[in-house]
């Protein structure tokens, strides 16, 4: 008995799990509290003076109604075909092959589209292909002397095509890479180049908690090519080069509730763009599964330290259709003075 007095009792695994969940909730609550207080926030309002130093801004527009409904806190959740955009390591997390198609009614009348497909070569290796586009309708040409239009029109279009490879290196750790060809065209001027996304996905071994680090849109500077004709026939063909909008993201996610019929996912993400202030995002997703096989989902998110978009929400439904599973999702984001953005996504898993 004297020997046993000096030994600590063994803590049950369930108790350790609950304590870990409590610690995680405290961490998320603290980040929200600091992020929401302008005088003592976790990330100070620094970096805003860097706005306007990068090109290819369409690469910063979030894709997929699921991810955007969660406030874009998705790098540590990424387990569907939209991972091709958010975290290339995430395409190795789901065992099924899948495809997704997303449409966004973007600001000022632009249309934003995303399509992606994931195919598993083995249980540990997956590849993917994705396309992003941002396009406008015909825009009238105006000048100082013809403010209502000259009768001529021009168009604006962006496109990015990416190939992705991801691998489960261990049961806990995955890594992935995407190489993307990008092109931006405005009237007679075009920008072309390549960017790289690097992602990791790590299961921490504490319940369902996982941790991800992602670097998106890393690449060399790009320079516009073409000729611009200004007022009185003046032409310009020499332009300044700019870097792509590289963003460094750290994400954490876990399920505080997970049963056969219900699941709650909570996520926290820190974002460090090269052309703006750092910001923090919180997101959540609730899923209810019916005994008949279909599922209903609700999502919400909030972004701190951003000028326009902050609150997002959305929902969706998924159901088995033959041997496949089909999901339809919607999300809403308010950009304040700029207007609202609606996204619709269709996902098919095989």
C-alpha positions in Angstrom: 0.0 0.0 0.0 2.9 2.4 0.8 4.2 1.9 -2.8 0.8 2.7 -4.3 0.6 6.0 -2.5 3.3 7.5 -4.8 1.6 6.4 -8.0 -0.9 8.6 -10.0 -4.2 7.0 -11.0 -4.6 6.1 -14.7 -6.8 8.6 -16.4 -9.6 7.0 -18.4 -9.3 7.6 -22.2 -12.8 9.1 -22.3 -11.9 11.7 -19.7 -8.7 12.7 -21.6 -10.8 13.1 -24.7 -13.4 15.3 -23.0 -10.6 17.4 -21.4 -9.0 17.8 -24.8 -12.3 19.0 -26.4 -12.7 21.6 -23.5 -9.2 22.9 -24.1 -10.0 23.3 -27.9 -13.2 25.1 -27.2 -11.4 27.5 -24.8 -8.8 28.1 -27.6 -11.5 29.0 -30.2 -13.4 31.2 -27.7 -10.2 33.0 -26.8 -9.4 33.6 -30.5 -12.9 35.0 -31.1 -12.6 37.3 -28.0 -9.2 38.7 -29.0 -10.2 38.9 -32.7 -13.3 40.9 -31.9 -11.8 43.5 -29.7 -10.2 46.2 -31.7 -8.0 47.3 -28.8 -6.6 43.9 -27.8 -7.1 41.6 -30.7 -5.0 38.5 -31.4 -3.9 39.9 -34.7 -3.3 43.6 -34.9 -4.5 45.7 -37.9 -1.2 45.6 -39.7 -0.6 44.9 -43.4 -3.4 46.9 -44.8 -0.8 49.2 -46.3 0.2 46.3 -48.6 -3.2 46.3 -50.4 -2.8 46.5 -54.2 0.7 44.9 -54.4 -0.4 41.6 -56.0 -2.1 40.6 -59.2 -4.4 37.7 -60.1 -6.9 38.7 -57.4 -9.5 36.1 -58.7 -7.3 33.4 -57.0 -8.4 34.8 -53.6 -12.1 34.2 -54.2 -13.3 31.3 -52.1 -15.0 28.3 -53.9 -17.7 25.9 -52.8 -20.8 26.7 -50.8 -19.8 24.4 -48.1 -16.4 26.1 -47.4 -17.7 29.6 -47.8 -20.7 28.9 -45.7 -18.3 28.1 -42.9 -16.6 31.4 -43.2 -13.8 29.9 -45.4 -12.4 28.1 -42.4 -11.8 24.9 -44.5 -8.1 24.0 -44.7 -8.4 21.7 -41.7 -11.9 20.4 -42.7 -11.0 19.8 -46.4 -12.3 16.3 -47.2 -14.2 16.7 -50.5 -13.5 17.8 -54.1 -13.3 21.5 -53.1 -10.1 20.6 -51.3 -8.5 21.0 -54.7 -8.7 24.8 -54.0 -8.4 25.0 -50.2 -5.9 22.3 -49.3 -4.4 19.9 -51.8 -3.6 17.4 -49.0 -7.3 17.1 -48.3 -8.0 15.2 -51.5 -6.4 12.2 -49.9 -8.7 12.3 -46.8 -11.9 11.0 -48.5 -11.8 7.4 -49.8 -14.3 8.1 -52.6 -13.9 9.6 -56.0 -15.8 12.8 -56.4 -16.6 15.8 -58.6 -17.9 19.2 -57.7 -19.4 22.1 -59.7 -19.9 25.6 -58.1 -21.4 28.8 -59.3 -21.1 32.2 -57.6 -23.0 35.4 -58.5 -20.0 37.5 -57.7 -19.8 41.3 -57.1 -20.5 43.9 -59.8 -22.2 41.4 -62.1 -19.3 39.0 -62.4 -19.7 35.2 -62.6 -17.4 32.9 -60.7 -17.2 29.2 -61.6 -15.3 26.3 -60.1 -15.2 22.6 -61.3 -13.0 19.9 -59.9 -12.7 16.1 -59.8 -10.7 13.8 -57.6 -9.6 10.2 -58.4 -8.0 7.8 -56.0 -5.1 5.8 -57.6 -4.7 3.8 -54.4 -6.0 4.0 -50.9 -3.1 6.4 -50.1 -2.7 8.3 -53.4 -5.1 10.7 -55.1 -5.0 13.0 -58.1 -7.3 15.8 -59.1 -8.0 18.4 -61.8 -9.7 21.7 -61.2 -10.7 24.8 -63.2 -11.5 28.3 -61.9 -13.0 31.1 -64.0 -14.2 34.7 -63.4 -15.9 36.3 -66.4 -17.9 39.4 -67.2 -20.5 40.3 -69.8 -19.6 42.8 -72.5 -18.5 46.1 -70.9 -18.9 49.4 -72.9 -15.8 51.5 -73.5 -16.1 55.0 -72.1 -13.7 58.0 -72.4 -13.5 61.5 -71.0 -15.2 62.8 -74.1 -17.7 59.9 -74.3 -18.7 59.1 -70.8 -21.8 57.2 -71.9 -19.9 54.9 -74.3 -18.1 55.0 -77.6 -20.1 52.1 -79.1 -17.2 49.7 -78.5 -17.1 46.9 -75.9 -14.5 44.9 -74.1 -14.5 41.8 -71.8 -12.8 40.7 -68.7 -11.9 37.1 -68.0 -9.7 35.1 -65.6 -9.0 31.4 -65.7 -6.9 29.0 -63.6 -6.3 25.3 -64.4 -4.7 23.1 -61.8 -3.4 19.6 -61.4 -3.2 18.1 -57.9 -1.4 15.2 -56.3 -1.8 14.1 -52.6 -0.6 11.2 -50.6 -1.2 9.8 -47.1 2.4 9.4 -45.9 1.1 7.8 -42.6 -2.3 7.2 -41.1 -2.1 10.6 -39.4 -0.2 12.8 -41.9 -1.0 13.7 -45.5 0.6 16.1 -47.9 -0.4 17.5 -51.3 0.7 19.9 -54.1 -1.2 21.7 -56.9 0.4 23.3 -59.9 -1.9 25.9 -61.6 -1.7 27.7 -64.9 -3.3 31.1 -64.6 -4.4 33.7 -67.2 -6.0 37.1 -66.7 -7.3 39.0 -69.7 -8.6 42.6 -69.8 -9.3 44.1 -73.2 -6.0 43.6 -75.1 -3.8 43.0 -72.1 -3.1 39.5 -70.7 -1.2 38.1 -67.7 0.0 34.5 -67.8 2.0 32.4 -65.3 2.1 29.5 -62.9 1.4 29.2 -59.2 1.8 26.4 -56.7 -0.3 25.4 -53.7 1.4 23.3 -50.9 -0.8 21.7 -48.2 -0.5 19.4 -45.1 -3.1 17.6 -43.1 -2.3 16.1 -39.7 -4.6 14.1 -37.3 -3.5 15.0 -33.8 -4.6 11.8 -32.1 -6.9 13.7 -29.7 -10.5 12.7 -30.7 -11.1 13.9 -34.2 -8.9 17.0 -33.9 -6.7 17.8 -36.9 -4.3 20.5 -37.9 -3.4 21.9 -41.4 -0.8 24.3 -42.8 -1.3 25.6 -46.4 0.6 28.0 -48.7 -1.6 29.0 -51.6 -0.7 30.8 -54.9 3.1 30.8 -54.4 4.9 31.8 -57.6 7.1 34.3 -59.3 6.1 37.8 -60.4 4.0 38.2 -63.6 4.0 41.0 -66.1 1.1 42.1 -68.3 1.6 41.7 -72.0 -0.1 43.6 -74.8 -0.9 47.1 -75.9 -3.3 49.7 -74.4 -4.5 52.6 -76.5 -5.4 55.6 -74.4 -7.0 58.9 -75.2 -5.6 60.7 -78.4 -4.1 57.5 -79.7 -1.4 57.2 -77.1 -0.2 53.5 -76.7 1.3 51.8 -73.8 3.0 48.4 -73.9 5.4 48.4 -70.9 3.9 47.5 -67.5 5.1 46.9 -64.0 5.3 43.3 -62.7 3.5 42.0 -59.6 3.6 38.9 -57.4 0.6 36.5 -57.2 -1.6 36.8 -54.1 0.3 34.3 -51.9 -1.6 33.3 -48.7 -0.3 31.4 -45.7 -3.1 29.6 -43.7 -3.1 27.6 -40.4 -6.3 25.7 -39.5 -7.6 23.5 -36.7 -10.8 21.5 -36.6 -12.6 18.9 -34.5 -16.0 17.4 -33.8 -17.4 18.3 -30.3 -20.4 16.1 -31.1 -20.4 13.0 -33.3 -23.0 10.3 -33.2 -24.6 8.0 -35.7 -27.2 10.6 -36.5 -25.6 13.9 -35.7 -22.3 15.7 -36.2 -21.0 19.1 -35.3 -17.7 20.3 -36.7 -16.0 23.4 -35.3 -13.0 25.1 -37.1 -10.6 27.9 -36.5 -8.3 29.4 -39.1 -5.6 32.1 -39.2 -4.9 33.7 -42.6 -1.8 35.6 -43.5 -2.0 37.2 -47.1 0.9 38.9 -48.7 -1.2 41.9 -49.7 -3.5 42.7 -46.8 -3.9 42.4 -43.0 -3.9 39.1 -41.2 -7.3 37.8 -40.2 -9.0 35.0 -38.1 -12.0 33.0 -39.2 -14.4 30.8 -37.2 -16.7 28.3 -38.7 -19.1 25.4 -37.9 -21.1 22.8 -39.6 -24.1 20.7 -38.3 -25.2 17.5 -40.0 -28.3 15.4 -39.3 -28.4 12.0 -40.9 -31.8 10.3 -41.6 -32.3 6.6 -41.2 -33.3 6.7 -44.9 -29.8 7.8 -45.9 -30.2 11.5 -46.7 -28.6 14.2 -44.7 -29.4 17.8 -43.9 -26.6 20.4 -43.1 -26.4 23.9 -41.7 -23.3 26.1 -41.6 -22.2 29.4 -40.3 -19.0 31.4 -40.1 -17.5 34.7 -39.0 -14.3 36.5 -40.1 -12.4 38.9 -37.9 -10.2 41.8 -39.0 -11.6 42.1 -42.5 -13.1 45.3 -44.0 -16.1 44.0 -45.8 -17.1 40.3 -45.7 -17.6 38.9 -42.1 -20.8 36.9 -41.5 -21.5 33.9 -43.7 -24.1 31.1 -43.5 -25.6 28.3 -45.6 -26.9 24.8 -45.8 -27.3 21.8 -47.9 -28.7 18.3 -48.4 -27.2 15.1 -49.6 -28.8 11.8 -50.6 -27.8 8.4 -52.1 -28.7 8.2 -55.8 -28.0 4.7 -57.1 -24.4 3.9 -56.3 -23.5 7.5 -56.0 -24.1 10.2 -53.4 -25.3 13.6 -54.5 -25.2 16.8 -52.5 -26.5 20.3 -53.2 -25.3 23.3 -51.1 -26.0 27.0 -50.8 -24.1 29.8 -49.0 -24.7 33.5 -48.5 -22.0 36.1 -47.8 -22.6 39.8 -47.2 -19.9 42.3 -48.4 -21.6 45.3 -46.9 -21.5 48.3 -49.3 -20.4 46.1 -52.1 -23.5 43.8 -52.1 -24.2 40.1 -51.4 -22.8 37.0 -52.9 -24.8 33.7 -53.4 -23.0 30.4 -54.1 -24.5 27.1 -55.3 -22.6 23.9 -55.4 -23.4 20.4 -56.7 -21.2 17.5 -55.5 -21.2 13.9 -56.7 -19.3 11.1 -54.8 -18.8 7.6 -56.2 
